[in-house]
Amino acid sequence: MKTLIFIFMFIGSSAGSYVPVLWGADLFSMSSVFWGAVGGFVGIWAGWKMAQILGIE
C-alpha cells in the first residue's frame, strides 16, 4: 500500500510542478512549488483510494 501511495505521490507532484510551465512560468518558481504540493496531496489521495479499490493493505 505504501509503495502505491508513494508512486502516485511522485507522479502527482511531478505533474503539479509542471503545470505552471504551461502558462509560461518558470519550472523553479513559487507557483511550481505550490502546484507540486497540491499535486502531491492529490497523488496521496488517489493512491490511497486506488489501494482501497484493489484491496491492498
CHARMM-style PDB file with segment names, atoms N, HN, CA, C and O in Angstrom:
ATOM      1  N   MET     1       0.818  -1.185   0.000  1.00  0.00      PROA
ATOM      2  CA  MET     1       0.000   0.000   0.000  1.00  0.00      PROA
ATOM      3  C   MET     1       0.866   1.256   0.000  1.00  0.00      PROA
ATOM      4  O   MET     1       0.595   2.209  -0.730  1.00  0.00      PROA
ATOM      5  N   LYS     2       1.909   1.247   0.824  1.00  0.00      PROA
ATOM      6  HN  LYS     2       2.130   0.473   1.417  1.00  0.00      PROA
ATOM      7  CA  LYS     2       2.781   2.419   0.892  1.00  0.00      PROA
ATOM      8  C   LYS     2       3.441   2.693  -0.456  1.00  0.00      PROA
ATOM      9  O   LYS     2       3.550   3.842  -0.885  1.00  0.00      PROA
ATOM     10  N   THR     3       3.875   1.637  -1.108  1.00  0.00      PROA
ATOM     11  HN  THR     3       3.786   0.704  -0.760  1.00  0.00      PROA
ATOM     12  CA  THR     3       4.553   1.799  -2.398  1.00  0.00      PROA
ATOM     13  C   THR     3       3.631   2.428  -3.425  1.00  0.00      PROA
ATOM     14  O   THR     3       4.043   3.311  -4.177  1.00  0.00      PROA
ATOM     15  N   LEU     4       2.393   1.982  -3.461  1.00  0.00      PROA
ATOM     16  HN  LEU     4       2.057   1.264  -2.850  1.00  0.00      PROA
ATOM     17  CA  LEU     4       1.423   2.537  -4.405  1.00  0.00      PROA
ATOM     18  C   LEU     4       1.163   4.010  -4.113  1.00  0.00      PROA
ATOM     19  O   LEU     4       1.082   4.823  -5.034  1.00  0.00      PROA
ATOM     20  N   ILE     5       1.034   4.353  -2.838  1.00  0.00      PROA
ATOM     21  HN  ILE     5       1.100   3.692  -2.090  1.00  0.00      PROA
ATOM     22  CA  ILE     5       0.806   5.750  -2.463  1.00  0.00      PROA
ATOM     23  C   ILE     5       2.005   6.607  -2.840  1.00  0.00      PROA
ATOM     24  O   ILE     5       1.834   7.714  -3.349  1.00  0.00      PROA
ATOM     25  N   PHE     6       3.219   6.113  -2.598  1.00  0.00      PROA
ATOM     26  HN  PHE     6       3.359   5.214  -2.185  1.00  0.00      PROA
ATOM     27  CA  PHE     6       4.421   6.873  -2.945  1.00  0.00      PROA
ATOM     28  C   PHE     6       4.550   7.072  -4.453  1.00  0.00      PROA
ATOM     29  O   PHE     6       4.981   8.131  -4.909  1.00  0.00      PROA
ATOM     30  N   ILE     7       4.177   6.055  -5.222  1.00  0.00      PROA
ATOM     31  HN  ILE     7       3.827   5.195  -4.852  1.00  0.00      PROA
ATOM     32  CA  ILE     7       4.232   6.183  -6.681  1.00  0.00      PROA
ATOM     33  C   ILE     7       3.265   7.258  -7.151  1.00  0.00      PROA
ATOM     34  O   ILE     7       3.622   8.111  -7.963  1.00  0.00      PROA
ATOM     35  N   PHE     8       2.032   7.215  -6.634  1.00  0.00      PROA
ATOM     36  HN  PHE     8       1.742   6.523  -5.973  1.00  0.00      PROA
ATOM     37  CA  PHE     8       1.046   8.221  -7.007  1.00  0.00      PROA
ATOM     38  C   PHE     8       1.452   9.611  -6.531  1.00  0.00      PROA
ATOM     39  O   PHE     8       1.208  10.598  -7.226  1.00  0.00      PROA
ATOM     40  N   MET     9       2.075   9.702  -5.340  1.00  0.00      PROA
ATOM     41  HN  MET     9       2.272   8.901  -4.775  1.00  0.00      PROA
ATOM     42  CA  MET     9       2.538  10.990  -4.839  1.00  0.00      PROA
ATOM     43  C   MET     9       3.620  11.560  -5.754  1.00  0.00      PROA
ATOM     44  O   MET     9       3.613  12.753  -6.058  1.00  0.00      PROA
ATOM     45  N   PHE    10       4.541  10.718  -6.189  1.00  0.00      PROA
ATOM     46  HN  PHE    10       4.547   9.749  -5.942  1.00  0.00      PROA
ATOM     47  CA  PHE    10       5.612  11.159  -7.080  1.00  0.00      PROA
ATOM     48  C   PHE    10       5.053  11.651  -8.411  1.00  0.00      PROA
ATOM     49  O   PHE    10       5.443  12.707  -8.908  1.00  0.00      PROA
ATOM     50  N   ILE    11       4.143  10.881  -8.976  1.00  0.00      PROA
ATOM     51  HN  ILE    11       3.826  10.023  -8.572  1.00  0.00      PROA
ATOM     52  CA  ILE    11       3.542  11.279 -10.257  1.00  0.00      PROA
ATOM     53  C   ILE    11       2.748  12.568 -10.099  1.00  0.00      PROA
ATOM     54  O   ILE    11       2.842  13.461 -10.941  1.00  0.00      PROA
ATOM     55  N   GLY    12       1.965  12.672  -9.027  1.00  0.00      PROA
ATOM     56  HN  GLY    12       1.889  11.947  -8.343  1.00  0.00      PROA
ATOM     57  CA  GLY    12       1.157  13.873  -8.799  1.00  0.00      PROA
ATOM     58  C   GLY    12       1.994  15.113  -8.566  1.00  0.00      PROA
ATOM     59  O   GLY    12       1.688  16.175  -9.107  1.00  0.00      PROA
ATOM     60  N   SER    13       3.039  14.997  -7.775  1.00  0.00      PROA
ATOM     61  HN  SER    13       3.288  14.133  -7.336  1.00  0.00      PROA
ATOM     62  CA  SER    13       3.873  16.168  -7.515  1.00  0.00      PROA
ATOM     63  C   SER    13       4.675  16.572  -8.746  1.00  0.00      PROA
ATOM     64  O   SER    13       4.905  17.760  -8.971  1.00  0.00      PROA
ATOM     65  N   SER    14       5.099  15.605  -9.539  1.00  0.00      PROA
ATOM     66  HN  SER    14       4.913  14.640  -9.356  1.00  0.00      PROA
ATOM     67  CA  SER    14       5.816  15.922 -10.774  1.00  0.00      PROA
ATOM     68  C   SER    14       4.899  16.634 -11.764  1.00  0.00      PROA
ATOM     69  O   SER    14       5.280  17.635 -12.371  1.00  0.00      PROA
ATOM     70  N   ALA    15       3.694  16.107 -11.920  1.00  0.00      PROA
ATOM     71  HN  ALA    15       3.384  15.294 -11.427  1.00  0.00      PROA
ATOM     72  CA  ALA    15       2.739  16.733 -12.836  1.00  0.00      PROA
ATOM     73  C   ALA    15       2.328  18.108 -12.329  1.00  0.00      PROA
ATOM     74  O   ALA    15       2.210  19.050 -13.112  1.00  0.00      PROA
ATOM     75  N   GLY    16       2.112  18.228 -11.023  1.00  0.00      PROA
ATOM     76  HN  GLY    16       2.208  17.462 -10.387  1.00  0.00      PROA
ATOM     77  CA  GLY    16       1.734  19.516 -10.453  1.00  0.00      PROA
ATOM     78  C   GLY    16       2.825  20.564 -10.595  1.00  0.00      PROA
ATOM     79  O   GLY    16       2.532  21.740 -10.814  1.00  0.00      PROA
ATOM     80  N   SER    17       4.067  20.155 -10.474  1.00  0.00      PROA
ATOM     81  HN  SER    17       4.305  19.200 -10.296  1.00  0.00      PROA
ATOM     82  CA  SER    17       5.175  21.100 -10.630  1.00  0.00      PROA
ATOM     83  C   SER    17       5.308  21.592 -12.061  1.00  0.00      PROA
ATOM     84  O   SER    17       5.814  22.687 -12.304  1.00  0.00      PROA
ATOM     85  N   TYR    18       4.857  20.789 -12.997  1.00  0.00      PROA
ATOM     86  HN  TYR    18       4.446  19.899 -12.800  1.00  0.00      PROA
ATOM     87  CA  TYR    18       4.987  21.156 -14.403  1.00  0.00      PROA
ATOM     88  C   TYR    18       3.841  22.052 -14.890  1.00  0.00      PROA
ATOM     89  O   TYR    18       3.965  22.691 -15.935  1.00  0.00      PROA
ATOM     90  N   VAL    19       2.746  22.106 -14.157  1.00  0.00      PROA
ATOM     91  HN  VAL    19       2.645  21.587 -13.308  1.00  0.00      PROA
ATOM     92  CA  VAL    19       1.570  22.885 -14.579  1.00  0.00      PROA
ATOM     93  C   VAL    19       1.898  24.355 -14.862  1.00  0.00      PROA
ATOM     94  O   VAL    19       1.447  24.861 -15.889  1.00  0.00      PROA
ATOM     95  N   PRO    20       2.649  25.073 -14.024  1.00  0.00      PROA
ATOM     96  CA  PRO    20       2.935  26.485 -14.318  1.00  0.00      PROA
ATOM     97  C   PRO    20       3.719  26.710 -15.611  1.00  0.00      PROA
ATOM     98  O   PRO    20       3.649  27.791 -16.197  1.00  0.00      PROA
ATOM     99  N   VAL    21       4.451  25.712 -16.049  1.00  0.00      PROA
ATOM    100  HN  VAL    21       4.508  24.835 -15.573  1.00  0.00      PROA
ATOM    101  CA  VAL    21       5.200  25.833 -17.300  1.00  0.00      PROA
ATOM    102  C   VAL    21       4.227  26.006 -18.476  1.00  0.00      PROA
ATOM    103  O   VAL    21       4.561  26.645 -19.473  1.00  0.00      PROA
ATOM    104  N   LEU    22       3.040  25.440 -18.353  1.00  0.00      PROA
ATOM    105  HN  LEU    22       2.768  24.921 -17.543  1.00  0.00      PROA
ATOM    106  CA  LEU    22       2.053  25.529 -19.428  1.00  0.00      PROA
ATOM    107  C   LEU    22       1.615  26.964 -19.696  1.00  0.00      PROA
ATOM    108  O   LEU    22       1.245  27.293 -20.823  1.00  0.00      PROA
ATOM    109  N   TRP    23       1.652  27.827 -18.674  1.00  0.00      PROA
ATOM    110  HN  TRP    23       1.953  27.560 -17.758  1.00  0.00      PROA
ATOM    111  CA  TRP    23       1.288  29.226 -18.908  1.00  0.00      PROA
ATOM    112  C   TRP    23       2.505  30.147 -18.915  1.00  0.00      PROA
ATOM    113  O   TRP    23       2.357  31.363 -18.799  1.00  0.00      PROA
ATOM    114  N   GLY    24       3.679  29.593 -19.047  1.00  0.00      PROA
ATOM    115  HN  GLY    24       3.798  28.605 -19.142  1.00  0.00      PROA
ATOM    116  CA  GLY    24       4.880  30.379 -19.276  1.00  0.00      PROA
ATOM    117  C   GLY    24       5.693  30.688 -18.037  1.00  0.00      PROA
ATOM    118  O   GLY    24       6.675  31.424 -18.129  1.00  0.00      PROA
ATOM    119  N   ALA    25       5.330  30.163 -16.892  1.00  0.00      PROA
ATOM    120  HN  ALA    25       4.532  29.565 -16.817  1.00  0.00      PROA
ATOM    121  CA  ALA    25       6.112  30.406 -15.683  1.00  0.00      PROA
ATOM    122  C   ALA    25       7.342  29.495 -15.678  1.00  0.00      PROA
ATOM    123  O   ALA    25       7.426  28.534 -16.443  1.00  0.00      PROA
ATOM    124  N   ASP    26       8.270  29.813 -14.817  1.00  0.00      PROA
ATOM    125  HN  ASP    26       8.201  30.594 -14.195  1.00  0.00      PROA
ATOM    126  CA  ASP    26       9.488  29.026 -14.705  1.00  0.00      PROA
ATOM    127  C   ASP    26       9.225  27.749 -13.915  1.00  0.00      PROA
ATOM    128  O   ASP    26       8.362  27.720 -13.038  1.00  0.00      PROA
ATOM    129  N   LEU    27       9.965  26.707 -14.226  1.00  0.00      PROA
ATOM    130  HN  LEU    27      10.667  26.730 -14.938  1.00  0.00      PROA
ATOM    131  CA  LEU    27       9.803  25.434 -13.534  1.00  0.00      PROA
ATOM    132  C   LEU    27      10.220  25.545 -12.067  1.00  0.00      PROA
ATOM    133  O   LEU    27       9.757  24.762 -11.237  1.00  0.00      PROA
ATOM    134  N   PHE    28      11.092  26.511 -11.736  1.00  0.00      PROA
ATOM    135  HN  PHE    28      11.467  27.147 -12.410  1.00  0.00      PROA
ATOM    136  CA  PHE    28      11.569  26.698 -10.369  1.00  0.00      PROA
ATOM    137  C   PHE    28      10.967  27.946  -9.736  1.00  0.00      PROA
ATOM    138  O   PHE    28      11.672  28.704  -9.069  1.00  0.00      PROA
ATOM    139  N   SER    29       9.684  28.165  -9.935  1.00  0.00      PROA
ATOM    140  HN  SER    29       9.111  27.550 -10.477  1.00  0.00      PROA
ATOM    141  CA  SER    29       9.002  29.324  -9.363  1.00  0.00      PROA
ATOM    142  C   SER    29       8.201  28.897  -8.142  1.00  0.00      PROA
ATOM    143  O   SER    29       8.051  27.706  -7.869  1.00  0.00      PROA
ATOM    144  N   MET    30       7.690  29.879  -7.414  1.00  0.00      PROA
ATOM    145  HN  MET    30       7.811  30.846  -7.636  1.00  0.00      PROA
ATOM    146  CA  MET    30       6.876  29.574  -6.237  1.00  0.00      PROA
ATOM    147  C   MET    30       5.563  28.912  -6.633  1.00  0.00      PROA
ATOM    148  O   MET    30       5.046  28.072  -5.896  1.00  0.00      PROA
ATOM    149  N   SER    31       5.020  29.279  -7.783  1.00  0.00      PROA
ATOM    150  HN  SER    31       5.440  29.961  -8.382  1.00  0.00      PROA
ATOM    151  CA  SER    31       3.786  28.629  -8.220  1.00  0.00      PROA
ATOM    152  C   SER    31       4.041  27.155  -8.540  1.00  0.00      PROA
ATOM    153  O   SER    31       3.159  26.317  -8.353  1.00  0.00      PROA
ATOM    154  N   SER    32       5.226  26.843  -9.013  1.00  0.00      PROA
ATOM    155  HN  SER    32       5.943  27.523  -9.165  1.00  0.00      PROA
ATOM    156  CA  SER    32       5.579  25.449  -9.274  1.00  0.00      PROA
ATOM    157  C   SER    32       5.668  24.664  -7.970  1.00  0.00      PROA
ATOM    158  O   SER    32       5.250  23.508  -7.908  1.00  0.00      PROA
ATOM    159  N   VAL    33       6.206  25.282  -6.943  1.00  0.00      PROA
ATOM    160  HN  VAL    33       6.546  26.222  -6.993  1.00  0.00      PROA
ATOM    161  CA  VAL    33       6.281  24.630  -5.631  1.00  0.00      PROA
ATOM    162  C   VAL    33       4.875  24.411  -5.082  1.00  0.00      PROA
ATOM    163  O   VAL    33       4.569  23.340  -4.558  1.00  0.00      PROA
ATOM    164  N   PHE    34       4.022  25.427  -5.203  1.00  0.00      PROA
ATOM    165  HN  PHE    34       4.271  26.297  -5.629  1.00  0.00      PROA
ATOM    166  CA  PHE    34       2.651  25.320  -4.715  1.00  0.00      PROA
ATOM    167  C   PHE    34       1.894  24.205  -5.430  1.00  0.00      PROA
ATOM    168  O   PHE    34       1.289  23.343  -4.793  1.00  0.00      PROA
ATOM    169  N   TRP    35       1.936  24.231  -6.769  1.00  0.00      PROA
ATOM    170  HN  TRP    35       2.428  24.931  -7.288  1.00  0.00      PROA
ATOM    171  CA  TRP    35       1.206  23.214  -7.531  1.00  0.00      PROA
ATOM    172  C   TRP    35       1.818  21.822  -7.359  1.00  0.00      PROA
ATOM    173  O   TRP    35       1.113  20.819  -7.471  1.00  0.00      PROA
ATOM    174  N   GLY    36       3.119  21.756  -7.089  1.00  0.00      PROA
ATOM    175  HN  GLY    36       3.692  22.571  -6.998  1.00  0.00      PROA
ATOM    176  CA  GLY    36       3.736  20.470  -6.784  1.00  0.00      PROA
ATOM    177  C   GLY    36       3.204  19.888  -5.476  1.00  0.00      PROA
ATOM    178  O   GLY    36       2.968  18.685  -5.371  1.00  0.00      PROA
ATOM    179  N   ALA    37       3.018  20.760  -4.478  1.00  0.00      PROA
ATOM    180  HN  ALA    37       3.210  21.738  -4.563  1.00  0.00      PROA
ATOM    181  CA  ALA    37       2.443  20.306  -3.208  1.00  0.00      PROA
ATOM    182  C   ALA    37       0.997  19.856  -3.395  1.00  0.00      PROA
ATOM    183  O   ALA    37       0.584  18.826  -2.863  1.00  0.00      PROA
ATOM    184  N   VAL    38       0.233  20.638  -4.158  1.00  0.00      PROA
ATOM    185  HN  VAL    38       0.569  21.474  -4.591  1.00  0.00      PROA
ATOM    186  CA  VAL    38      -1.156  20.259  -4.429  1.00  0.00      PROA
ATOM    187  C   VAL    38      -1.199  18.922  -5.164  1.00  0.00      PROA
ATOM    188  O   VAL    38      -1.992  18.046  -4.818  1.00  0.00      PROA
ATOM    189  N   GLY    39      -0.358  18.764  -6.167  1.00  0.00      PROA
ATOM    190  HN  GLY    39       0.286  19.476  -6.448  1.00  0.00      PROA
ATOM    191  CA  GLY    39      -0.305  17.508  -6.907  1.00  0.00      PROA
ATOM    192  C   GLY    39       0.119  16.338  -6.031  1.00  0.00      PROA
ATOM    193  O   GLY    39      -0.367  15.220  -6.205  1.00  0.00      PROA
ATOM    194  N   GLY    40       1.023  16.592  -5.091  1.00  0.00      PROA
ATOM    195  HN  GLY    40       1.417  17.500  -4.949  1.00  0.00      PROA
ATOM    196  CA  GLY    40       1.436  15.537  -4.167  1.00  0.00      PROA
ATOM    197  C   GLY    40       0.293  15.078  -3.280  1.00  0.00      PROA
ATOM    198  O   GLY    40       0.108  13.879  -3.067  1.00  0.00      PROA
ATOM    199  N   PHE    41      -0.480  16.038  -2.757  1.00  0.00      PROA
ATOM    200  HN  PHE    41      -0.330  17.011  -2.930  1.00  0.00      PROA
ATOM    201  CA  PHE    41      -1.627  15.677  -1.926  1.00  0.00      PROA
ATOM    202  C   PHE    41      -2.688  14.937  -2.729  1.00  0.00      PROA
ATOM    203  O   PHE    41      -3.280  13.973  -2.243  1.00  0.00      PROA
ATOM    204  N   VAL    42      -2.927  15.387  -3.954  1.00  0.00      PROA
ATOM    205  HN  VAL    42      -2.446  16.170  -4.348  1.00  0.00      PROA
ATOM    206  CA  VAL    42      -3.886  14.687  -4.814  1.00  0.00      PROA
ATOM    207  C   VAL    42      -3.368  13.280  -5.127  1.00  0.00      PROA
ATOM    208  O   VAL    42      -4.149  12.329  -5.170  1.00  0.00      PROA
ATOM    209  N   GLY    43      -2.076  13.146  -5.343  1.00  0.00      PROA
ATOM    210  HN  GLY    43      -1.442  13.918  -5.308  1.00  0.00      PROA
ATOM    211  CA  GLY    43      -1.495  11.839  -5.599  1.00  0.00      PROA
ATOM    212  C   GLY    43      -1.610  10.901  -4.412  1.00  0.00      PROA
ATOM    213  O   GLY    43      -1.870   9.709  -4.583  1.00  0.00      PROA
ATOM    214  N   ILE    44      -1.416  11.434  -3.199  1.00  0.00      PROA
ATOM    215  HN  ILE    44      -1.205  12.402  -3.060  1.00  0.00      PROA
ATOM    216  CA  ILE    44      -1.577  10.621  -1.995  1.00  0.00      PROA
ATOM    217  C   ILE    44      -3.015  10.141  -1.876  1.00  0.00      PROA
ATOM    218  O   ILE    44      -3.268   8.972  -1.583  1.00  0.00      PROA
ATOM    219  N   TRP    45      -3.953  11.050  -2.105  1.00  0.00      PROA
ATOM    220  HN  TRP    45      -3.747  12.000  -2.343  1.00  0.00      PROA
ATOM    221  CA  TRP    45      -5.369  10.680  -2.028  1.00  0.00      PROA
ATOM    222  C   TRP    45      -5.712   9.634  -3.088  1.00  0.00      PROA
ATOM    223  O   TRP    45      -6.394   8.652  -2.794  1.00  0.00      PROA
ATOM    224  N   ALA    46      -5.240   9.841  -4.322  1.00  0.00      PROA
ATOM    225  HN  ALA    46      -4.686  10.639  -4.560  1.00  0.00      PROA
ATOM    226  CA  ALA    46      -5.539   8.904  -5.404  1.00  0.00      PROA
ATOM    227  C   ALA    46      -4.904   7.535  -5.134  1.00  0.00      PROA
ATOM    228  O   ALA    46      -5.521   6.506  -5.411  1.00  0.00      PROA
ATOM    229  N   GLY    47      -3.696   7.513  -4.604  1.00  0.00      PROA
ATOM    230  HN  GLY    47      -3.195   8.349  -4.379  1.00  0.00      PROA
ATOM    231  CA  GLY    47      -3.047   6.248  -4.269  1.00  0.00      PROA
ATOM    232  C   GLY    47      -3.766   5.509  -3.164  1.00  0.00      PROA
ATOM    233  O   GLY    47      -3.891   4.285  -3.208  1.00  0.00      PROA
ATOM    234  N   TRP    48      -4.240   6.244  -2.174  1.00  0.00      PROA
ATOM    235  HN  TRP    48      -4.139   7.238  -2.139  1.00  0.00      PROA
ATOM    236  CA  TRP    48      -4.989   5.637  -1.083  1.00  0.00      PROA
ATOM    237  C   TRP    48      -6.302   5.045  -1.580  1.00  0.00      PROA
ATOM    238  O   TRP    48      -6.668   3.930  -1.208  1.00  0.00      PROA
ATOM    239  N   LYS    49      -7.020   5.807  -2.435  1.00  0.00      PROA
ATOM    240  HN  LYS    49      -6.723   6.713  -2.738  1.00  0.00      PROA
ATOM    241  CA  LYS    49      -8.278   5.310  -2.990  1.00  0.00      PROA
ATOM    242  C   LYS    49      -8.038   4.093  -3.881  1.00  0.00      PROA
ATOM    243  O   LYS    49      -8.810   3.135  -3.837  1.00  0.00      PROA
ATOM    244  N   MET    50      -6.988   4.118  -4.680  1.00  0.00      PROA
ATOM    245  HN  MET    50      -6.360   4.896  -4.716  1.00  0.00      PROA
ATOM    246  CA  MET    50      -6.675   3.000  -5.552  1.00  0.00      PROA
ATOM    247  C   MET    50      -6.338   1.751  -4.725  1.00  0.00      PROA
ATOM    248  O   MET    50      -6.735   0.643  -5.086  1.00  0.00      PROA
ATOM    249  N   ALA    51      -5.609   1.931  -3.622  1.00  0.00      PROA
ATOM    250  HN  ALA    51      -5.286   2.831  -3.329  1.00  0.00      PROA
ATOM    251  CA  ALA    51      -5.295   0.795  -2.761  1.00  0.00      PROA
ATOM    252  C   ALA    51      -6.561   0.226  -2.135  1.00  0.00      PROA
ATOM    253  O   ALA    51      -6.683  -0.989  -1.977  1.00  0.00      PROA
ATOM    254  N   GLN    52      -7.499   1.091  -1.779  1.00  0.00      PROA
ATOM    255  HN  GLN    52      -7.400   2.077  -1.908  1.00  0.00      PROA
ATOM    256  CA  GLN    52      -8.772   0.603  -1.247  1.00  0.00      PROA
ATOM    257  C   GLN    52      -9.551  -0.179  -2.298  1.00  0.00      PROA
ATOM    258  O   GLN    52     -10.103  -1.240  -2.010  1.00  0.00      PROA
ATOM    259  N   ILE    53      -9.591   0.347  -3.508  1.00  0.00      PROA
ATOM    260  HN  ILE    53      -9.142   1.210  -3.742  1.00  0.00      PROA
ATOM    261  CA  ILE    53     -10.334  -0.327  -4.580  1.00  0.00      PROA
ATOM    262  C   ILE    53      -9.721  -1.687  -4.894  1.00  0.00      PROA
ATOM    263  O   ILE    53     -10.440  -2.664  -5.104  1.00  0.00      PROA
ATOM    264  N   LEU    54      -8.405  -1.747  -4.925  1.00  0.00      PROA
ATOM    265  HN  LEU    54      -7.821  -0.953  -4.755  1.00  0.00      PROA
ATOM    266  CA  LEU    54      -7.713  -3.007  -5.222  1.00  0.00      PROA
ATOM    267  C   LEU    54      -7.647  -3.960  -4.038  1.00  0.00      PROA
ATOM    268  O   LEU    54      -7.300  -5.130  -4.203  1.00  0.00      PROA
ATOM    269  N   GLY    55      -7.975  -3.472  -2.848  1.00  0.00      PROA
ATOM    270  HN  GLY    55      -8.256  -2.522  -2.714  1.00  0.00      PROA
ATOM    271  CA  GLY    55      -7.947  -4.319  -1.653  1.00  0.00      PROA
ATOM    272  C   GLY    55      -6.564  -4.570  -1.110  1.00  0.00      PROA
ATOM    273  O   GLY    55      -6.328  -5.578  -0.445  1.00  0.00      PROA
ATOM    274  N   ILE    56      -5.643  -3.660  -1.387  1.00  0.00      PROA
ATOM    275  HN  ILE    56      -5.835  -2.841  -1.928  1.00  0.00      PROA
ATOM    276  CA  ILE    56      -4.255  -3.800  -0.908  1.00  0.00      PROA
ATOM    277  C   ILE    56      -4.162  -3.206   0.496  1.00  0.00      PROA
ATOM    278  O   ILE    56      -4.658  -2.108   0.750  1.00  0.00      PROA
ATOM    279  N   GLU    57      -3.525  -3.939   1.398  1.00  0.00      PROA
ATOM    280  HN  GLU    57      -3.122  -4.831   1.192  1.00  0.00      PROA
ATOM    281  CA  GLU    57      -3.369  -3.422   2.771  1.00  0.00      PROA
ATOM    282  C   GLU    57      -1.947  -3.259   3.160  1.00  0.00      PROA
ATOM    283  OT1 GLU    57      -1.657  -2.835   4.279  1.00  0.00      PROA
TER     284      GLU     57
END
